[in-house]
């Protein structure tokens, strides 16, 4: 029977699974599959697996419970295997790799940071700092611009926005890098200029949070920092 896989741990993990429900309408009980020093937390896989709020919540609840008691290698929502034998075989074949990763994640959590800057504020900064952009904008407003002026100004502003946002993102990451074991950056979306995850150990947790808060204050009005965590270290599994 197909199984749904939540996490991988060392088999000496407390594995407090009581009271937790598996994904799917049947909410099958959780159990473990062990191979060597490793253990996978699984349940029966539902016939139709969809990212419903109920099931995502159950998946996350398992990760949080395991994380509270020890080190966990969390799998993202949706991983299944044909049967328990396949899970056991995978644990045996990739045991060293999983064990090394678990040791790296020991005592760590993930923090995800997104940041954005007010678009009007950024545009004002560019027009203030760039004489050429300011002149093109003035020409457009005065009705004396050449036919291609709007296109030239748009390209100039877009390039400047990209350069400034890349510099901002790099500066934030470098300020927080000393407090993270690993960093995983993702392409920002919407108006964000930053989307990055940090693997932070217990020893560095307070310094990381204090530094992030200080950066947000230093950036000042017009910037929005959104920190999510502590989370199971999905981005580093």
C-alpha positions as CSV (number, residue, x, y, z in Angstrom):
1,X,0.0,0.0,0.0
2,X,1.2,3.5,-0.8
3,X,2.6,5.5,2.1
4,X,2.8,9.2,2.7
5,X,6.2,10.4,4.1
6,X,6.5,13.3,6.5
7,X,10.0,13.3,7.9
8,X,13.2,11.4,8.5
9,X,14.9,11.3,11.9
10,X,17.4,9.3,13.8
11,X,15.7,6.3,15.4
12,X,16.6,7.5,18.9
13,X,14.3,10.5,18.4
14,X,11.4,10.5,21.0
15,X,8.9,10.2,18.1
16,X,5.9,11.4,20.1
17,X,3.2,10.8,17.5
18,X,0.3,10.3,19.8
19,X,-2.7,12.5,19.1
20,X,-1.5,13.3,15.6
21,X,-3.5,12.5,12.5
22,X,-2.3,11.6,9.0
23,X,-3.2,13.4,5.8
24,X,-6.4,12.4,3.9
25,X,-10.0,12.1,4.8
26,X,-9.5,8.9,6.7
27,X,-6.8,10.5,8.9
28,X,-4.9,7.2,9.2
29,X,-2.5,6.9,12.2
30,X,1.2,7.7,11.9
31,X,3.8,5.0,12.2
32,X,7.5,4.6,11.5
33,X,9.8,2.7,9.1
34,X,13.3,2.0,10.4
35,X,16.5,1.1,8.6
36,X,19.8,1.2,10.4
37,X,20.1,4.4,12.5
38,X,17.3,6.2,10.6
39,X,13.6,6.3,10.8
40,X,10.9,7.7,8.5
41,X,7.6,8.9,9.8
42,X,4.8,7.8,7.5
43,X,1.0,7.1,7.2
44,X,-1.2,5.5,4.6
45,X,-1.4,7.7,1.5
46,X,-4.9,8.8,0.5
47,X,-6.1,7.8,-2.9
48,X,-6.3,11.5,-3.9
49,X,-3.8,13.8,-2.3
50,X,-4.4,17.5,-2.7
51,X,-3.0,20.5,-0.9
52,X,-6.1,21.2,1.2
53,X,-5.7,23.4,4.3
54,X,-6.7,20.5,6.5
55,X,-3.9,18.2,5.2
56,X,-1.3,20.9,5.0
57,X,-2.1,21.7,8.6
58,X,-1.7,18.0,9.6
59,X,1.6,17.8,7.7
60,X,2.9,20.9,9.5
61,X,1.7,19.7,12.9
62,X,3.8,16.5,12.5
63,X,6.9,18.5,11.6
64,X,6.5,20.9,14.5
65,X,5.9,18.1,17.1
66,X,9.1,16.3,15.9
67,X,11.1,19.5,15.8
68,X,10.1,20.3,19.3
69,X,11.7,17.0,20.5
70,X,14.8,16.8,18.4
71,X,16.4,17.0,15.0
72,X,14.3,16.3,11.9
73,X,14.7,16.2,8.2
74,X,11.3,17.5,7.1
75,X,9.9,16.6,3.7
76,X,7.7,19.1,1.9
77,X,4.0,18.3,1.5
78,X,3.2,15.7,-1.0
79,X,5.9,13.0,-0.8
80,X,4.7,9.4,-1.2
81,X,6.2,6.0,-1.9
82,X,4.7,2.8,-3.4
83,X,5.1,0.9,-0.1
84,X,7.1,0.7,3.2
85,X,9.7,-1.6,1.5
86,X,10.5,1.2,-0.9
87,X,10.9,3.7,2.0
88,X,13.2,1.2,3.9
89,X,15.3,0.6,0.8
90,X,15.8,4.3,0.2
91,X,16.8,4.8,3.9
92,X,19.4,2.1,3.4
93,X,20.7,3.3,0.1
94,X,21.0,7.0,1.1
95,X,21.5,6.5,4.8
96,X,24.9,8.2,5.0
97,X,23.6,11.2,3.1
98,X,20.5,11.5,5.3
99,X,22.6,11.1,8.5
100,X,25.0,13.8,7.5
101,X,22.2,16.2,6.8
102,X,20.5,15.4,10.1
103,X,23.8,16.1,11.9
104,X,24.1,19.5,10.1
105,X,20.5,20.4,11.1
106,X,20.9,19.4,14.7
107,X,19.7,22.2,17.0
108,X,18.7,24.4,14.0
109,X,15.5,26.0,12.7
110,X,14.7,27.9,9.5
111,X,13.8,31.6,9.3
112,X,12.4,33.0,6.1
113,X,12.8,36.7,5.5
114,X,11.0,38.7,2.8
115,X,11.4,42.5,2.3
116,X,10.0,45.2,0.1
117,X,10.3,48.9,-0.4
118,X,7.6,51.4,-1.2
119,X,7.6,51.8,-5.0
120,X,6.8,55.6,-4.9
121,X,9.6,56.1,-2.4
122,X,12.0,54.2,-4.6
123,X,11.0,56.2,-7.7
124,X,11.5,59.5,-5.8
125,X,14.9,58.4,-4.8
126,X,15.9,57.6,-8.3
127,X,14.6,60.9,-9.7
128,X,16.4,62.8,-6.9
129,X,19.7,61.0,-7.4
130,X,19.8,60.7,-11.2
131,X,20.0,64.0,-13.1
132,X,19.4,62.3,-16.4
133,X,16.3,60.5,-15.2
134,X,15.0,63.7,-13.6
135,X,15.5,65.7,-16.8
136,X,13.7,63.1,-18.9
137,X,10.8,63.1,-16.5
138,X,10.7,66.9,-16.5
139,X,10.6,66.9,-20.3
140,X,7.7,64.5,-20.3
141,X,5.8,66.6,-17.8
142,X,6.5,69.8,-19.8
143,X,5.4,68.2,-23.1
144,X,8.8,68.8,-24.7
145,X,10.0,65.2,-24.7
146,X,11.1,63.3,-27.8
147,X,8.8,60.4,-28.9
148,X,11.1,57.8,-27.4
149,X,11.6,59.6,-24.1
150,X,9.1,57.6,-22.1
151,X,10.7,54.4,-23.2
152,X,14.2,55.6,-22.4
153,X,13.0,56.8,-19.0
154,X,11.3,53.5,-18.3
155,X,14.3,51.4,-19.2
156,X,16.6,53.7,-17.1
157,X,14.3,53.5,-14.0
158,X,13.9,49.7,-14.4
159,X,17.7,49.2,-14.5
160,X,18.2,51.5,-11.5
161,X,15.5,49.7,-9.5
162,X,17.1,46.3,-10.3
163,X,20.6,47.5,-9.3
164,X,19.4,49.2,-6.0
165,X,17.3,46.2,-5.0
166,X,20.1,43.7,-5.6
167,X,22.4,45.9,-3.5
168,X,19.8,46.1,-0.7
169,X,19.3,42.3,-0.8
170,X,23.0,41.7,-0.7
171,X,23.5,44.0,2.2
172,X,20.7,42.4,4.3
173,X,22.0,38.9,3.6
174,X,25.6,39.8,4.4
175,X,24.5,41.4,7.7
176,X,22.7,38.2,8.8
177,X,25.2,35.7,7.3
178,X,27.4,35.5,10.4
179,X,24.4,34.1,12.4
180,X,23.4,31.3,9.9
181,X,24.9,28.0,9.1
182,X,23.5,28.0,5.6
183,X,21.5,30.5,3.4
184,X,19.0,29.6,0.7
185,X,17.9,32.5,-1.6
186,X,14.8,32.3,-3.8
187,X,13.7,34.8,-6.5
188,X,11.5,37.5,-4.9
189,X,8.0,38.0,-6.2
190,X,5.7,41.0,-6.5
191,X,7.2,44.1,-4.9
192,X,9.7,42.2,-2.8
193,X,13.4,42.6,-3.3
194,X,14.4,39.8,-0.9
195,X,13.2,36.2,-0.3
196,X,15.8,34.3,1.7
197,X,15.9,31.5,4.2
198,X,18.4,31.1,7.0
199,X,19.4,28.0,8.9
200,X,20.0,29.2,12.4
201,X,21.3,27.3,15.4
202,X,20.0,27.6,19.0
203,X,23.2,29.4,19.9
204,X,22.8,32.1,17.3
205,X,19.0,32.4,17.5
206,X,18.8,35.5,19.7
207,X,21.6,37.3,17.9
208,X,20.0,36.6,14.5
209,X,16.6,37.9,15.7
210,X,18.2,41.0,17.3
211,X,20.2,41.8,14.1
212,X,17.2,41.4,11.8
213,X,15.1,43.7,14.0
214,X,17.9,46.2,14.0
215,X,18.2,46.1,10.2
216,X,14.5,46.7,9.8
217,X,14.7,49.8,12.1
218,X,17.8,51.1,10.3
219,X,16.1,50.8,6.9
220,X,13.3,53.0,8.2
221,X,10.1,54.2,6.8
222,X,9.1,52.8,3.4
223,X,10.6,49.3,4.0
224,X,8.7,46.3,5.2
225,X,10.5,43.3,6.6
226,X,8.4,40.0,7.1
227,X,10.2,37.3,9.1
228,X,8.5,33.9,9.3
229,X,9.8,31.4,11.8
230,X,11.1,29.4,13.6
231,X,10.1,26.8,11.0
232,X,11.1,23.2,10.3
233,X,14.2,23.5,8.0
234,X,12.4,22.6,4.7
235,X,14.8,24.7,2.6
236,X,17.8,22.9,3.9
237,X,16.6,19.3,3.7
